[in-house]
Amino acid sequence: MASYTTLNLVGRVTATQGRSQLGWLTSGAVTLGMGIWAMHFIGMLALRLPLAVHYGFRTVLLSILPAVIAAGLALLAMSRPHWSWADF
């Protein structure tokens, strides 16, 4: 669901300019990043280890950031008609 929603938002990112584009890019990054993070976290919860595993609330919230940042960079790259590594 998150991937489909994000791919729909990419079209809106490319069709807009300025603050609107930044808003669509941000919402797409959060949507895709949260989808990636949720799938990963559910997989971690499903793993059964022979020792106790505890998740700290702050650490779990902080772990969302890399997924959202990576999703934002991917959306930024997909929204450009032509890009190179120098753009980043």
N, CA, C and O atoms as a Maestro MAE file, in Angstrom:
{
 s_m_m2io_version
 :::
 2.0.0
}

f_m_ct {
 s_m_title
 :::
 protein
 m_atom[352] {
  # First column is atom index #
  i_m_mmod_type
  r_m_x_coord
  r_m_y_coord
  r_m_z_coord
  i_m_residue_number
  s_m_chain_name
  s_m_pdb_residue_name
  s_m_pdb_atom_name
  i_m_atomic_number
  :::
  1 25 0.821 -1.179 0.000 1 A "MET " " N  " 7
  2 3 0.000 0.000 0.000 1 A "MET " " CA " 6
  3 2 0.878 1.261 0.000 1 A "MET " " C  " 6
  4 15 0.604 2.220 -0.720 1 A "MET " " O  " 8
  5 25 1.934 1.239 0.818 2 A "ALA " " N  " 7
  6 3 2.818 2.405 0.894 2 A "ALA " " CA " 6
  7 2 3.542 2.631 -0.429 2 A "ALA " " C  " 6
  8 15 3.718 3.775 -0.847 2 A "ALA " " O  " 8
  9 25 3.960 1.563 -1.088 3 A "SER " " N  " 7
  10 3 4.663 1.699 -2.369 3 A "SER " " CA " 6
  11 2 3.742 2.269 -3.435 3 A "SER " " C  " 6
  12 15 4.139 3.155 -4.192 3 A "SER " " O  " 8
  13 25 2.524 1.771 -3.498 4 A "TYR " " N  " 7
  14 3 1.566 2.272 -4.480 4 A "TYR " " CA " 6
  15 2 1.267 3.748 -4.230 4 A "TYR " " C  " 6
  16 15 1.245 4.548 -5.165 4 A "TYR " " O  " 8
  17 25 1.042 4.099 -2.988 5 A "THR " " N  " 7
  18 3 0.745 5.492 -2.648 5 A "THR " " CA " 6
  19 2 1.919 6.394 -3.014 5 A "THR " " C  " 6
  20 15 1.727 7.486 -3.548 5 A "THR " " O  " 8
  21 25 3.115 5.939 -2.729 6 A "THR " " N  " 7
  22 3 4.301 6.735 -3.027 6 A "THR " " CA " 6
  23 2 4.500 6.911 -4.521 6 A "THR " " C  " 6
  24 15 4.830 8.006 -4.977 6 A "THR " " O  " 8
  25 25 4.304 5.849 -5.288 7 A "LEU " " N  " 7
  26 3 4.444 5.979 -6.739 7 A "LEU " " CA " 6
  27 2 3.413 6.953 -7.296 7 A "LEU " " C  " 6
  28 15 3.692 7.657 -8.266 7 A "LEU " " O  " 8
  29 25 2.247 7.003 -6.708 8 A "ASN " " N  " 7
  30 3 1.240 7.977 -7.112 8 A "ASN " " CA " 6
  31 2 1.705 9.390 -6.759 8 A "ASN " " C  " 6
  32 15 1.478 10.326 -7.525 8 A "ASN " " O  " 8
  33 25 2.345 9.545 -5.621 9 A "LEU " " N  " 7
  34 3 2.822 10.860 -5.207 9 A "LEU " " CA " 6
  35 2 3.990 11.353 -6.049 9 A "LEU " " C  " 6
  36 15 4.180 12.563 -6.177 9 A "LEU " " O  " 8
  37 25 4.774 10.453 -6.626 10 A "VAL " " N  " 7
  38 3 5.899 10.863 -7.474 10 A "VAL " " CA " 6
  39 2 5.393 11.676 -8.660 10 A "VAL " " C  " 6
  40 15 6.025 12.652 -9.061 10 A "VAL " " O  " 8
  41 25 4.267 11.280 -9.214 11 A "GLY " " N  " 7
  42 3 3.675 12.049 -10.310 11 A "GLY " " CA " 6
  43 2 3.319 13.458 -9.878 11 A "GLY " " C  " 6
  44 15 3.455 14.401 -10.658 11 A "GLY " " O  " 8
  45 25 2.871 13.609 -8.655 12 A "ARG " " N  " 7
  46 3 2.538 14.935 -8.143 12 A "ARG " " CA " 6
  47 2 3.797 15.755 -7.872 12 A "ARG " " C  " 6
  48 15 3.796 16.974 -8.043 12 A "ARG " " O  " 8
  49 25 4.855 15.094 -7.457 13 A "VAL " " N  " 7
  50 3 6.122 15.806 -7.213 13 A "VAL " " CA " 6
  51 2 6.652 16.385 -8.514 13 A "VAL " " C  " 6
  52 15 7.108 17.528 -8.543 13 A "VAL " " O  " 8
  53 25 6.598 15.612 -9.586 14 A "THR " " N  " 7
  54 3 7.122 16.095 -10.863 14 A "THR " " CA " 6
  55 2 6.225 17.143 -11.497 14 A "THR " " C  " 6
  56 15 6.699 17.939 -12.307 14 A "THR " " O  " 8
  57 25 4.947 17.168 -11.156 15 A "ALA " " N  " 7
  58 3 4.005 18.104 -11.775 15 A "ALA " " CA " 6
  59 2 3.948 19.449 -11.059 15 A "ALA " " C  " 6
  60 15 3.318 20.378 -11.566 15 A "ALA " " O  " 8
  61 25 4.579 19.581 -9.911 16 A "THR " " N  " 7
  62 3 4.500 20.819 -9.141 16 A "THR " " CA " 6
  63 2 5.862 21.480 -9.031 16 A "THR " " C  " 6
  64 15 6.888 20.902 -9.392 16 A "THR " " O  " 8
  65 25 5.848 22.704 -8.522 17 A "GLN " " N  " 7
  66 3 7.073 23.480 -8.332 17 A "GLN " " CA " 6
  67 2 7.047 24.124 -6.953 17 A "GLN " " C  " 6
  68 15 5.979 24.301 -6.367 17 A "GLN " " O  " 8
  69 25 8.198 24.468 -6.444 18 A "GLY " " N  " 7
  70 3 8.317 25.259 -5.218 18 A "GLY " " CA " 6
  71 2 7.875 24.534 -3.963 18 A "GLY " " C  " 6
  72 15 8.208 23.371 -3.738 18 A "GLY " " O  " 8
  73 25 7.102 25.267 -3.136 19 A "ARG " " N  " 7
  74 3 6.685 24.729 -1.847 19 A "ARG " " CA " 6
  75 2 5.753 23.533 -1.990 19 A "ARG " " C  " 6
  76 15 5.789 22.610 -1.177 19 A "ARG " " O  " 8
  77 25 4.925 23.552 -3.020 20 A "SER " " N  " 7
  78 3 4.035 22.407 -3.248 20 A "SER " " CA " 6
  79 2 4.843 21.151 -3.525 20 A "SER " " C  " 6
  80 15 4.523 20.072 -3.026 20 A "SER " " O  " 8
  81 25 5.890 21.297 -4.321 21 A "GLN " " N  " 7
  82 3 6.739 20.151 -4.637 21 A "GLN " " CA " 6
  83 2 7.412 19.626 -3.374 21 A "GLN " " C  " 6
  84 15 7.507 18.414 -3.180 21 A "GLN " " O  " 8
  85 25 7.873 20.516 -2.528 22 A "LEU " " N  " 7
  86 3 8.507 20.100 -1.277 22 A "LEU " " CA " 6
  87 2 7.502 19.381 -0.379 22 A "LEU " " C  " 6
  88 15 7.851 18.401 0.279 22 A "LEU " " O  " 8
  89 25 6.274 19.855 -0.347 23 A "GLY " " N  " 7
  90 3 5.237 19.200 0.449 23 A "GLY " " CA " 6
  91 2 4.924 17.799 -0.047 23 A "GLY " " C  " 6
  92 15 4.808 16.869 0.751 23 A "GLY " " O  " 8
  93 25 4.785 17.639 -1.368 24 A "TRP " " N  " 7
  94 3 4.516 16.314 -1.927 24 A "TRP " " CA " 6
  95 2 5.709 15.388 -1.723 24 A "TRP " " C  " 6
  96 15 5.540 14.201 -1.443 24 A "TRP " " O  " 8
  97 25 6.908 15.932 -1.863 25 A "LEU " " N  " 7
  98 3 8.114 15.123 -1.660 25 A "LEU " " CA " 6
  99 2 8.216 14.657 -0.210 25 A "LEU " " C  " 6
  100 15 8.555 13.504 0.056 25 A "LEU " " O  " 8
  101 25 7.924 15.545 0.711 26 A "THR " " N  " 7
  102 3 7.978 15.199 2.131 26 A "THR " " CA " 6
  103 2 6.927 14.148 2.482 26 A "THR " " C  " 6
  104 15 7.225 13.177 3.177 26 A "THR " " O  " 8
  105 25 5.702 14.341 2.002 27 A "SER " " N  " 7
  106 3 4.650 13.361 2.319 27 A "SER " " CA " 6
  107 2 4.945 12.005 1.676 27 A "SER " " C  " 6
  108 15 4.658 10.964 2.267 27 A "SER " " O  " 8
  109 25 5.510 12.012 0.487 28 A "GLY " " N  " 7
  110 3 5.887 10.756 -0.157 28 A "GLY " " CA " 6
  111 2 7.008 10.053 0.586 28 A "GLY " " C  " 6
  112 15 6.992 8.832 0.738 28 A "GLY " " O  " 8
  113 25 7.990 10.834 1.055 29 A "ALA " " N  " 7
  114 3 9.109 10.249 1.799 29 A "ALA " " CA " 6
  115 2 8.633 9.647 3.120 29 A "ALA " " C  " 6
  116 15 9.080 8.570 3.514 29 A "ALA " " O  " 8
  117 25 7.736 10.339 3.791 30 A "VAL " " N  " 7
  118 3 7.219 9.815 5.060 30 A "VAL " " CA " 6
  119 2 6.390 8.553 4.813 30 A "VAL " " C  " 6
  120 15 6.505 7.578 5.556 30 A "VAL " " O  " 8
  121 25 5.562 8.572 3.775 31 A "THR " " N  " 7
  122 3 4.725 7.410 3.472 31 A "THR " " CA " 6
  123 2 5.572 6.188 3.132 31 A "THR " " C  " 6
  124 15 5.381 5.117 3.707 31 A "THR " " O  " 8
  125 25 6.496 6.346 2.207 32 A "LEU " " N  " 7
  126 3 7.338 5.217 1.814 32 A "LEU " " CA " 6
  127 2 8.262 4.795 2.950 32 A "LEU " " C  " 6
  128 15 8.435 3.602 3.199 32 A "LEU " " O  " 8
  129 25 8.854 5.767 3.639 33 A "GLY " " N  " 7
  130 3 9.748 5.444 4.752 33 A "GLY " " CA " 6
  131 2 9.043 4.688 5.863 33 A "GLY " " C  " 6
  132 15 9.594 3.738 6.417 33 A "GLY " " O  " 8
  133 25 7.834 5.102 6.190 34 A "MET " " N  " 7
  134 3 7.080 4.393 7.233 34 A "MET " " CA " 6
  135 2 6.683 2.997 6.770 34 A "MET " " C  " 6
  136 15 6.666 2.066 7.575 34 A "MET " " O  " 8
  137 25 6.365 2.836 5.490 35 A "GLY " " N  " 7
  138 3 6.049 1.508 4.967 35 A "GLY " " CA " 6
  139 2 7.242 0.570 5.039 35 A "GLY " " C  " 6
  140 15 7.111 -0.584 5.447 35 A "GLY " " O  " 8
  141 25 8.408 1.071 4.642 36 A "ILE " " N  " 7
  142 3 9.637 0.275 4.714 36 A "ILE " " CA " 6
  143 2 9.945 -0.077 6.168 36 A "ILE " " C  " 6
  144 15 10.241 -1.228 6.489 36 A "ILE " " O  " 8
  145 25 9.873 0.929 7.043 37 A "TRP " " N  " 7
  146 3 10.180 0.720 8.442 37 A "TRP " " CA " 6
  147 2 9.209 -0.278 9.078 37 A "TRP " " C  " 6
  148 15 9.633 -1.148 9.838 37 A "TRP " " O  " 8
  149 25 7.920 -0.162 8.779 38 A "ALA " " N  " 7
  150 3 6.923 -1.054 9.373 38 A "ALA " " CA " 6
  151 2 7.156 -2.505 8.959 38 A "ALA " " C  " 6
  152 15 7.056 -3.412 9.785 38 A "ALA " " O  " 8
  153 25 7.467 -2.723 7.684 39 A "MET " " N  " 7
  154 3 7.728 -4.097 7.236 39 A "MET " " CA " 6
  155 2 8.968 -4.655 7.942 39 A "MET " " C  " 6
  156 15 8.980 -5.817 8.347 39 A "MET " " O  " 8
  157 25 9.996 -3.842 8.088 40 A "HIS " " N  " 7
  158 3 11.212 -4.289 8.755 40 A "HIS " " CA " 6
  159 2 10.948 -4.567 10.229 40 A "HIS " " C  " 6
  160 15 11.409 -5.578 10.759 40 A "HIS " " O  " 8
  161 25 10.218 -3.688 10.892 41 A "PHE " " N  " 7
  162 3 9.976 -3.854 12.319 41 A "PHE " " CA " 6
  163 2 9.089 -5.061 12.596 41 A "PHE " " C  " 6
  164 15 9.310 -5.774 13.575 41 A "PHE " " O  " 8
  165 25 8.097 -5.301 11.760 42 A "ILE " " N  " 7
  166 3 7.250 -6.486 11.926 42 A "ILE " " CA " 6
  167 2 8.100 -7.754 11.766 42 A "ILE " " C  " 6
  168 15 7.920 -8.724 12.502 42 A "ILE " " O  " 8
  169 25 9.019 -7.738 10.807 43 A "GLY " " N  " 7
  170 3 9.927 -8.869 10.641 43 A "GLY " " CA " 6
  171 2 10.798 -9.078 11.867 43 A "GLY " " C  " 6
  172 15 11.054 -10.214 12.266 43 A "GLY " " O  " 8
  173 25 11.257 -7.977 12.468 44 A "MET " " N  " 7
  174 3 12.067 -8.099 13.688 44 A "MET " " CA " 6
  175 2 11.240 -8.655 14.846 44 A "MET " " C  " 6
  176 15 11.742 -9.451 15.640 44 A "MET " " O  " 8
  177 25 9.994 -8.246 14.946 45 A "LEU " " N  " 7
  178 3 9.137 -8.758 16.012 45 A "LEU " " CA " 6
  179 2 8.808 -10.234 15.814 45 A "LEU " " C  " 6
  180 15 8.585 -10.956 16.785 45 A "LEU " " O  " 8
  181 25 8.776 -10.683 14.563 46 A "ALA " " N  " 7
  182 3 8.450 -12.083 14.279 46 A "ALA " " CA " 6
  183 2 9.617 -13.022 14.572 46 A "ALA " " C  " 6
  184 15 9.415 -14.216 14.791 46 A "ALA " " O  " 8
  185 25 10.832 -12.489 14.576 47 A "LEU " " N  " 7
  186 3 12.016 -13.313 14.824 47 A "LEU " " CA " 6
  187 2 12.052 -13.762 16.281 47 A "LEU " " C  " 6
  188 15 11.951 -12.940 17.192 47 A "LEU " " O  " 8
  189 25 12.192 -15.032 16.491 48 A "ARG " " N  " 7
  190 3 12.290 -15.588 17.849 48 A "ARG " " CA " 6
  191 2 13.736 -15.975 18.124 48 A "ARG " " C  " 6
  192 15 14.314 -16.821 17.442 48 A "ARG " " O  " 8
  193 25 14.301 -15.340 19.131 49 A "LEU " " N  " 7
  194 3 15.674 -15.618 19.521 49 A "LEU " " CA " 6
  195 2 15.685 -16.323 20.872 49 A "LEU " " C  " 6
  196 15 14.727 -16.210 21.637 49 A "LEU " " O  " 8
  197 25 16.767 -17.055 21.176 50 A "PRO " " N  " 7
  198 3 16.828 -17.764 22.457 50 A "PRO " " CA " 6
  199 2 17.197 -16.851 23.637 50 A "PRO " " C  " 6
  200 15 17.586 -17.343 24.696 50 A "PRO " " O  " 8
  201 25 17.079 -15.549 23.466 51 A "LEU " " N  " 7
  202 3 17.344 -14.618 24.544 51 A "LEU " " CA " 6
  203 2 16.308 -13.496 24.499 51 A "LEU " " C  " 6
  204 15 15.617 -13.315 23.497 51 A "LEU " " O  " 8
  205 25 16.214 -12.769 25.566 52 A "ALA " " N  " 7
  206 3 15.222 -11.694 25.646 52 A "ALA " " CA " 6
  207 2 15.680 -10.490 24.829 52 A "ALA " " C  " 6
  208 15 16.839 -10.080 24.898 52 A "ALA " " O  " 8
  209 25 14.768 -9.940 24.068 53 A "VAL " " N  " 7
  210 3 15.040 -8.749 23.266 53 A "VAL " " CA " 6
  211 2 14.079 -7.657 23.720 53 A "VAL " " C  " 6
  212 15 12.871 -7.876 23.816 53 A "VAL " " O  " 8
  213 25 14.627 -6.490 23.995 54 A "HIS " " N  " 7
  214 3 13.810 -5.360 24.434 54 A "HIS " " CA " 6
  215 2 14.027 -4.201 23.466 54 A "HIS " " C  " 6
  216 15 15.139 -3.981 22.985 54 A "HIS " " O  " 8
  217 25 12.965 -3.471 23.189 55 A "TYR " " N  " 7
  218 3 13.042 -2.331 22.284 55 A "TYR " " CA " 6
  219 2 12.775 -1.058 23.077 55 A "TYR " " C  " 6
  220 15 11.723 -0.913 23.698 55 A "TYR " " O  " 8
  221 25 13.723 -0.152 23.051 56 A "GLY " " N  " 7
  222 3 13.546 1.144 23.719 56 A "GLY " " CA " 6
  223 2 12.710 2.059 22.846 56 A "GLY " " C  " 6
  224 15 12.885 2.084 21.628 56 A "GLY " " O  " 8
  225 25 11.813 2.803 23.447 57 A "PHE " " N  " 7
  226 3 10.889 3.665 22.704 57 A "PHE " " CA " 6
  227 2 11.642 4.701 21.871 57 A "PHE " " C  " 6
  228 15 11.325 4.896 20.697 57 A "PHE " " O  " 8
  229 25 12.628 5.361 22.458 58 A "ARG " " N  " 7
  230 3 13.393 6.380 21.720 58 A "ARG " " CA " 6
  231 2 14.183 5.771 20.570 58 A "ARG " " C  " 6
  232 15 14.246 6.347 19.485 58 A "ARG " " O  " 8
  233 25 14.778 4.621 20.800 59 A "THR " " N  " 7
  234 3 15.553 3.956 19.755 59 A "THR " " CA " 6
  235 2 14.656 3.548 18.594 59 A "THR " " C  " 6
  236 15 15.036 3.687 17.431 59 A "THR " " O  " 8
  237 25 13.485 3.053 18.903 60 A "VAL " " N  " 7
  238 3 12.551 2.649 17.851 60 A "VAL " " CA " 6
  239 2 12.123 3.871 17.045 60 A "VAL " " C  " 6
  240 15 12.085 3.815 15.816 60 A "VAL " " O  " 8
  241 25 11.802 4.975 17.719 61 A "LEU " " N  " 7
  242 3 11.424 6.192 16.987 61 A "LEU " " CA " 6
  243 2 12.580 6.722 16.148 61 A "LEU " " C  " 6
  244 15 12.375 7.182 15.025 61 A "LEU " " O  " 8
  245 25 13.783 6.658 16.685 62 A "LEU " " N  " 7
  246 3 14.955 7.122 15.948 62 A "LEU " " CA " 6
  247 2 15.233 6.244 14.720 62 A "LEU " " C  " 6
  248 15 15.769 6.724 13.721 62 A "LEU " " O  " 8
  249 25 14.870 4.974 14.797 63 A "SER " " N  " 7
  250 3 15.125 4.065 13.682 63 A "SER " " CA " 6
  251 2 14.255 4.362 12.463 63 A "SER " " C  " 6
  252 15 14.512 3.837 11.380 63 A "SER " " O  " 8
  253 25 13.244 5.186 12.623 64 A "ILE " " N  " 7
  254 3 12.388 5.574 11.491 64 A "ILE " " CA " 6
  255 2 13.133 6.537 10.565 64 A "ILE " " C  " 6
  256 15 12.915 6.516 9.353 64 A "ILE " " O  " 8
  257 25 14.003 7.373 11.114 65 A "LEU " " N  " 7
  258 3 14.676 8.408 10.326 65 A "LEU " " CA " 6
  259 2 15.462 7.886 9.118 65 A "LEU " " C  " 6
  260 15 15.304 8.439 8.030 65 A "LEU " " O  " 8
  261 25 16.293 6.860 9.251 66 A "PRO " " N  " 7
  262 3 17.027 6.402 8.064 66 A "PRO " " CA " 6
  263 2 16.107 5.950 6.922 66 A "PRO " " C  " 6
  264 15 16.412 6.183 5.752 66 A "PRO " " O  " 8
  265 25 14.999 5.312 7.254 67 A "ALA " " N  " 7
  266 3 14.068 4.867 6.212 67 A "ALA " " CA " 6
  267 2 13.421 6.059 5.523 67 A "ALA " " C  " 6
  268 15 13.272 6.055 4.301 67 A "ALA " " O  " 8
  269 25 13.037 7.070 6.273 68 A "VAL " " N  " 7
  270 3 12.396 8.252 5.684 68 A "VAL " " CA " 6
  271 2 13.407 9.040 4.848 68 A "VAL " " C  " 6
  272 15 13.069 9.520 3.766 68 A "VAL " " O  " 8
  273 25 14.625 9.176 5.329 69 A "ILE " " N  " 7
  274 3 15.656 9.899 4.574 69 A "ILE " " CA " 6
  275 2 15.988 9.172 3.281 69 A "ILE " " C  " 6
  276 15 16.087 9.801 2.227 69 A "ILE " " O  " 8
  277 25 16.161 7.857 3.346 70 A "ALA " " N  " 7
  278 3 16.450 7.083 2.128 70 A "ALA " " CA " 6
  279 2 15.291 7.170 1.141 70 A "ALA " " C  " 6
  280 15 15.512 7.295 -0.064 70 A "ALA " " O  " 8
  281 25 14.066 7.106 1.636 71 A "ALA " " N  " 7
  282 3 12.898 7.224 0.756 71 A "ALA " " CA " 6
  283 2 12.848 8.609 0.122 71 A "ALA " " C  " 6
  284 15 12.509 8.739 -1.054 71 A "ALA " " O  " 8
  285 25 13.181 9.635 0.885 72 A "GLY " " N  " 7
  286 3 13.206 10.991 0.332 72 A "GLY " " CA " 6
  287 2 14.236 11.150 -0.775 72 A "GLY " " C  " 6
  288 15 13.963 11.779 -1.797 72 A "GLY " " O  " 8
  289 25 15.414 10.584 -0.574 73 A "LEU " " N  " 7
  290 3 16.438 10.644 -1.623 73 A "LEU " " CA " 6
  291 2 16.010 9.877 -2.870 73 A "LEU " " C  " 6
  292 15 16.243 10.326 -3.992 73 A "LEU " " O  " 8
  293 25 15.386 8.722 -2.670 74 A "ALA " " N  " 7
  294 3 14.905 7.945 -3.817 74 A "ALA " " CA " 6
  295 2 13.820 8.702 -4.578 74 A "ALA " " C  " 6
  296 15 13.825 8.716 -5.809 74 A "ALA " " O  " 8
  297 25 12.901 9.324 -3.864 75 A "LEU " " N  " 7
  298 3 11.853 10.099 -4.524 75 A "LEU " " CA " 6
  299 2 12.417 11.319 -5.241 75 A "LEU " " C  " 6
  300 15 11.963 11.675 -6.328 75 A "LEU " " O  " 8
  301 25 13.397 11.949 -4.633 76 A "LEU " " N  " 7
  302 3 14.035 13.093 -5.270 76 A "LEU " " CA " 6
  303 2 14.698 12.674 -6.579 76 A "LEU " " C  " 6
  304 15 14.594 13.371 -7.588 76 A "LEU " " O  " 8
  305 25 15.373 11.541 -6.555 77 A "ALA " " N  " 7
  306 3 16.018 11.034 -7.769 77 A "ALA " " CA " 6
  307 2 14.981 10.651 -8.827 77 A "ALA " " C  " 6
  308 15 15.182 10.908 -10.015 77 A "ALA " " O  " 8
  309 25 13.880 10.039 -8.401 78 A "MET " " N  " 7
  310 3 12.846 9.623 -9.369 78 A "MET " " CA " 6
  311 2 12.083 10.804 -9.947 78 A "MET " " C  " 6
  312 15 11.536 10.699 -11.044 78 A "MET " " O  " 8
  313 25 12.033 11.909 -9.246 79 A "SER " " N  " 7
  314 3 11.250 13.048 -9.722 79 A "SER " " CA " 6
  315 2 12.015 13.918 -10.712 79 A "SER " " C  " 6
  316 15 11.424 14.792 -11.346 79 A "SER " " O  " 8
  317 25 13.288 13.700 -10.853 80 A "ARG " " N  " 7
  318 3 14.095 14.491 -11.788 80 A "ARG " " CA " 6
  319 2 14.067 13.850 -13.171 80 A "ARG " " C  " 6
  320 15 14.176 12.629 -13.287 80 A "ARG " " O  " 8
  321 25 13.918 14.670 -14.236 81 A "PRO " " N  " 7
  322 3 13.941 14.092 -15.576 81 A "PRO " " CA " 6
  323 2 15.323 13.548 -15.943 81 A "PRO " " C  " 6
  324 15 15.435 12.511 -16.597 81 A "PRO " " O  " 8
  325 25 16.362 14.247 -15.523 82 A "HIS " " N  " 7
  326 3 17.750 13.824 -15.739 82 A "HIS " " CA " 6
  327 2 18.513 14.167 -14.475 82 A "HIS " " C  " 6
  328 15 18.334 15.241 -13.902 82 A "HIS " " O  " 8
  329 25 19.359 13.256 -14.047 83 A "TRP " " N  " 7
  330 3 20.138 13.554 -12.852 83 A "TRP " " CA " 6
  331 2 21.475 12.873 -12.922 83 A "TRP " " C  " 6
  332 15 21.680 11.924 -13.679 83 A "TRP " " O  " 8
  333 25 22.393 13.385 -12.104 84 A "SER " " N  " 7
  334 3 23.703 12.783 -11.944 84 A "SER " " CA " 6
  335 2 24.047 12.813 -10.463 84 A "SER " " C  " 6
  336 15 23.327 13.415 -9.666 84 A "SER " " O  " 8
  337 25 25.120 12.179 -10.103 85 A "TRP " " N  " 7
  338 3 25.521 12.160 -8.703 85 A "TRP " " CA " 6
  339 2 25.907 13.550 -8.224 85 A "TRP " " C  " 6
  340 15 25.875 13.813 -7.022 85 A "TRP " " O  " 8
  341 25 26.267 14.434 -9.124 86 A "ALA " " N  " 7
  342 3 26.628 15.802 -8.751 86 A "ALA " " CA " 6
  343 2 25.405 16.573 -8.229 86 A "ALA " " C  " 6
  344 15 25.568 17.557 -7.508 86 A "ALA " " O  " 8
  345 25 24.190 16.144 -8.581 87 A "ASP " " N  " 7
  346 3 22.979 16.807 -8.110 87 A "ASP " " CA " 6
  347 2 22.783 16.648 -6.616 87 A "ASP " " C  " 6
  348 15 22.117 17.468 -5.983 87 A "ASP " " O  " 8
  349 25 23.358 15.598 -6.047 88 A "PHE " " N  " 7
  350 3 23.196 15.361 -4.619 88 A "PHE " " CA " 6
  351 2 24.383 15.884 -3.901 88 A "PHE " " C  " 6
  352 15 24.456 15.788 -2.675 88 A "PHE " " O  " 8
  :::
 }
 m_bond[351] {
  # First column is bond index #
  i_m_from
  i_m_to
  i_m_order
  :::
  1 1 2 1
  2 2 3 1
  3 3 4 2
  4 3 5 1
  5 5 6 1
  6 6 7 1
  7 7 8 2
  8 7 9 1
  9 9 10 1
  10 10 11 1
  11 11 12 2
  12 11 13 1
  13 13 14 1
  14 14 15 1
  15 15 16 2
  16 15 17 1
  17 17 18 1
  18 18 19 1
  19 19 20 2
  20 19 21 1
  21 21 22 1
  22 22 23 1
  23 23 24 2
  24 23 25 1
  25 25 26 1
  26 26 27 1
  27 27 28 2
  28 27 29 1
  29 29 30 1
  30 30 31 1
  31 31 32 2
  32 31 33 1
  33 33 34 1
  34 34 35 1
  35 35 36 2
  36 35 37 1
  37 37 38 1
  38 38 39 1
  39 39 40 2
  40 39 41 1
  41 41 42 1
  42 42 43 1
  43 43 44 2
  44 43 45 1
  45 45 46 1
  46 46 47 1
  47 47 48 2
  48 47 49 1
  49 49 50 1
  50 50 51 1
  51 51 52 2
  52 51 53 1
  53 53 54 1
  54 54 55 1
  55 55 56 2
  56 55 57 1
  57 57 58 1
  58 58 59 1
  59 59 60 2
  60 59 61 1
  61 61 62 1
  62 62 63 1
  63 63 64 2
  64 63 65 1
  65 65 66 1
  66 66 67 1
  67 67 68 2
  68 67 69 1
  69 69 70 1
  70 70 71 1
  71 71 72 2
  72 71 73 1
  73 73 74 1
  74 74 75 1
  75 75 76 2
  76 75 77 1
  77 77 78 1
  78 78 79 1
  79 79 80 2
  80 79 81 1
  81 81 82 1
  82 82 83 1
  83 83 84 2
  84 83 85 1
  85 85 86 1
  86 86 87 1
  87 87 88 2
  88 87 89 1
  89 89 90 1
  90 90 91 1
  91 91 92 2
  92 91 93 1
  93 93 94 1
  94 94 95 1
  95 95 96 2
  96 95 97 1
  97 97 98 1
  98 98 99 1
  99 99 100 2
  100 99 101 1
  101 101 102 1
  102 102 103 1
  103 103 104 2
  104 103 105 1
  105 105 106 1
  106 106 107 1
  107 107 108 2
  108 107 109 1
  109 109 110 1
  110 110 111 1
  111 111 112 2
  112 111 113 1
  113 113 114 1
  114 114 115 1
  115 115 116 2
  116 115 117 1
  117 117 118 1
  118 118 119 1
  119 119 120 2
  120 119 121 1
  121 121 122 1
  122 122 123 1
  123 123 124 2
  124 123 125 1
  125 125 126 1
  126 126 127 1
  127 127 128 2
  128 127 129 1
  129 129 130 1
  130 130 131 1
  131 131 132 2
  132 131 133 1
  133 133 134 1
  134 134 135 1
  135 135 136 2
  136 135 137 1
  137 137 138 1
  138 138 139 1
  139 139 140 2
  140 139 141 1
  141 141 142 1
  142 142 143 1
  143 143 144 2
  144 143 145 1
  145 145 146 1
  146 146 147 1
  147 147 148 2
  148 147 149 1
  149 149 150 1
  150 150 151 1
  151 151 152 2
  152 151 153 1
  153 153 154 1
  154 154 155 1
  155 155 156 2
  156 155 157 1
  157 157 158 1
  158 158 159 1
  159 159 160 2
  160 159 161 1
  161 161 162 1
  162 162 163 1
  163 163 164 2
  164 163 165 1
  165 165 166 1
  166 166 167 1
  167 167 168 2
  168 167 169 1
  169 169 170 1
  170 170 171 1
  171 171 172 2
  172 171 173 1
  173 173 174 1
  174 174 175 1
  175 175 176 2
  176 175 177 1
  177 177 178 1
  178 178 179 1
  179 179 180 2
  180 179 181 1
  181 181 182 1
  182 182 183 1
  183 183 184 2
  184 183 185 1
  185 185 186 1
  186 186 187 1
  187 187 188 2
  188 187 189 1
  189 189 190 1
  190 190 191 1
  191 191 192 2
  192 191 193 1
  193 193 194 1
  194 194 195 1
  195 195 196 2
  196 195 197 1
  197 197 198 1
  198 198 199 1
  199 199 200 2
  200 199 201 1
  201 201 202 1
  202 202 203 1
  203 203 204 2
  204 203 205 1
  205 205 206 1
  206 206 207 1
  207 207 208 2
  208 207 209 1
  209 209 210 1
  210 210 211 1
  211 211 212 2
  212 211 213 1
  213 213 214 1
  214 214 215 1
  215 215 216 2
  216 215 217 1
  217 217 218 1
  218 218 219 1
  219 219 220 2
  220 219 221 1
  221 221 222 1
  222 222 223 1
  223 223 224 2
  224 223 225 1
  225 225 226 1
  226 226 227 1
  227 227 228 2
  228 227 229 1
  229 229 230 1
  230 230 231 1
  231 231 232 2
  232 231 233 1
  233 233 234 1
  234 234 235 1
  235 235 236 2
  236 235 237 1
  237 237 238 1
  238 238 239 1
  239 239 240 2
  240 239 241 1
  241 241 242 1
  242 242 243 1
  243 243 244 2
  244 243 245 1
  245 245 246 1
  246 246 247 1
  247 247 248 2
  248 247 249 1
  249 249 250 1
  250 250 251 1
  251 251 252 2
  252 251 253 1
  253 253 254 1
  254 254 255 1
  255 255 256 2
  256 255 257 1
  257 257 258 1
  258 258 259 1
  259 259 260 2
  260 259 261 1
  261 261 262 1
  262 262 263 1
  263 263 264 2
  264 263 265 1
  265 265 266 1
  266 266 267 1
  267 267 268 2
  268 267 269 1
  269 269 270 1
  270 270 271 1
  271 271 272 2
  272 271 273 1
  273 273 274 1
  274 274 275 1
  275 275 276 2
  276 275 277 1
  277 277 278 1
  278 278 279 1
  279 279 280 2
  280 279 281 1
  281 281 282 1
  282 282 283 1
  283 283 284 2
  284 283 285 1
  285 285 286 1
  286 286 287 1
  287 287 288 2
  288 287 289 1
  289 289 290 1
  290 290 291 1
  291 291 292 2
  292 291 293 1
  293 293 294 1
  294 294 295 1
  295 295 296 2
  296 295 297 1
  297 297 298 1
  298 298 299 1
  299 299 300 2
  300 299 301 1
  301 301 302 1
  302 302 303 1
  303 303 304 2
  304 303 305 1
  305 305 306 1
  306 306 307 1
  307 307 308 2
  308 307 309 1
  309 309 310 1
  310 310 311 1
  311 311 312 2
  312 311 313 1
  313 313 314 1
  314 314 315 1
  315 315 316 2
  316 315 317 1
  317 317 318 1
  318 318 319 1
  319 319 320 2
  320 319 321 1
  321 321 322 1
  322 322 323 1
  323 323 324 2
  324 323 325 1
  325 325 326 1
  326 326 327 1
  327 327 328 2
  328 327 329 1
  329 329 330 1
  330 330 331 1
  331 331 332 2
  332 331 333 1
  333 333 334 1
  334 334 335 1
  335 335 336 2
  336 335 337 1
  337 337 338 1
  338 338 339 1
  339 339 340 2
  340 339 341 1
  341 341 342 1
  342 342 343 1
  343 343 344 2
  344 343 345 1
  345 345 346 1
  346 346 347 1
  347 347 348 2
  348 347 349 1
  349 349 350 1
  350 350 351 1
  351 351 352 2
  :::
 }
}
